[in-house]
Amino acid sequence: MSDPDAMPLTDEEWEAVKPLVRMGRPKAEVTKERITIRLSHDVVTQFRATGEGWQTRIDAALRQFITEHPLAR
């Protein structure tokens, strides 16, 4: 309380600021479905070794496969 620049906000001030405070990651335009999938250890190891974003790269590899191998209807 000795520092006037560090005064706590009043309830009214918090209410004014609250709509501007966002927690977490912003919502994506296209959302993904959370699933459980069992993959070979060597496949997971290879993708994890590529660093952050490895799950996104698995998604891209699967997307490429379905593009190159469309279902016969």
VOPAGU-2260 file (C-alpha; in pm, 1 decimal, decimal comma):
REM VOPAGU-2260
SITE   aa  ch    i         X         Y         Z
SITE  MET   A    0       0,0       0,0       0,0
SITE  SER   A    1     303,9     229,3      20,4
SITE  ASP   A    2     330,9     236,4    -362,0
SITE  PRO   A    3      43,8     444,1    -510,2
SITE  ASP   A    4     101,1     281,3    -852,4
SITE  ALA   A    5      30,4     -60,8    -704,9
SITE  MET   A    6    -304,5      18,5    -549,5
SITE  PRO   A    7    -552,3    -268,9    -571,6
SITE  LEU   A    8    -843,3    -228,8    -810,2
SITE  THR   A    9   -1188,8    -167,4    -672,1
SITE  ASP   A   10   -1473,2    -408,9    -749,7
SITE  GLU   A   11   -1608,2    -158,1   -1002,6
SITE  GLU   A   12   -1270,2    -132,6   -1176,0
SITE  TRP   A   13   -1242,3    -514,6   -1195,8
SITE  GLU   A   14   -1589,2    -533,9   -1348,8
SITE  ALA   A   15   -1484,3    -283,7   -1614,8
SITE  VAL   A   16   -1167,8    -478,5   -1693,7
SITE  LYS   A   17   -1309,5    -831,3   -1667,6
SITE  PRO   A   18   -1451,8    -853,1   -2024,4
SITE  LEU   A   19   -1104,9    -766,6   -2160,8
SITE  VAL   A   20    -929,0   -1046,5   -1971,8
SITE  ARG   A   21    -909,1   -1370,1   -2170,6
SITE  MET   A   22    -763,7   -1687,7   -2032,1
SITE  GLY   A   23    -614,9   -1963,2   -2243,4
SITE  ARG   A   24    -576,9   -2009,2   -2613,7
SITE  PRO   A   25    -818,0   -1830,4   -2848,9
SITE  LYS   A   26   -1085,6   -2047,7   -3008,5
SITE  ALA   A   27    -985,8   -2180,4   -3349,1
SITE  GLU   A   28   -1208,0   -2127,1   -3651,9
SITE  VAL   A   29   -1184,6   -2497,0   -3732,3
SITE  THR   A   30   -1179,6   -2713,3   -3423,4
SITE  LYS   A   31   -1039,0   -3062,4   -3397,5
SITE  GLU   A   32   -1195,1   -3364,9   -3237,5
SITE  ARG   A   33   -1022,0   -3506,8   -2932,1
SITE  ILE   A   34    -975,0   -3883,3   -2964,7
SITE  THR   A   35    -758,5   -4163,1   -2831,1
SITE  ILE   A   36    -550,3   -4346,5   -3087,1
SITE  ARG   A   37    -285,9   -4615,2   -3048,2
SITE  LEU   A   38      19,8   -4565,0   -3268,1
SITE  SER   A   39     340,8   -4764,1   -3301,9
SITE  HIS   A   40     614,7   -4656,2   -3063,1
SITE  ASP   A   41     856,2   -4580,7   -3346,8
SITE  VAL   A   42     599,3   -4359,1   -3522,5
SITE  VAL   A   43     535,3   -4155,2   -3207,3
SITE  THR   A   44     908,1   -4133,0   -3130,4
SITE  GLN   A   45     982,8   -4008,9   -3482,4
SITE  PHE   A   46     715,8   -3737,7   -3470,4
SITE  ARG   A   47     800,2   -3628,6   -3113,3
SITE  ALA   A   48    1165,7   -3590,7   -3216,0
SITE  THR   A   49    1057,2   -3315,8   -3457,4
SITE  GLY   A   50     968,7   -3094,1   -3159,1
SITE  GLU   A   51     667,2   -2891,2   -3062,3
SITE  GLY   A   52     369,7   -2930,5   -3294,1
SITE  TRP   A   53     431,3   -3300,6   -3356,4
SITE  GLN   A   54      61,8   -3386,4   -3314,8
SITE  THR   A   55     -27,0   -3126,8   -3578,2
SITE  ARG   A   56     225,6   -3290,4   -3811,5
SITE  ILE   A   57      64,0   -3631,1   -3753,0
SITE  ASP   A   58    -269,7   -3470,5   -3845,0
SITE  ALA   A   59    -112,5   -3327,9   -4162,5
SITE  ALA   A   60      35,4   -3668,1   -4255,1
SITE  LEU   A   61    -303,7   -3836,8   -4210,4
SITE  ARG   A   62    -472,8   -3560,0   -4410,9
SITE  GLN   A   63    -220,1   -3610,1   -4692,2
SITE  PHE   A   64    -291,3   -3983,6   -4688,5
SITE  ILE   A   65    -667,4   -3939,7   -4721,2
SITE  THR   A   66    -612,0   -3688,0   -5004,0
SITE  GLU   A   67    -391,8   -3933,9   -5190,3
SITE  HIS   A   68    -611,9   -4237,5   -5111,6
SITE  PRO   A   69    -977,7   -4133,9   -5144,0
SITE  LEU   A   70   -1237,0   -4385,5   -5032,2
SITE  ALA   A   71   -1391,5   -4589,8   -5310,1
SITE  ARG   A   72   -1763,8   -4526,6   -5309,7
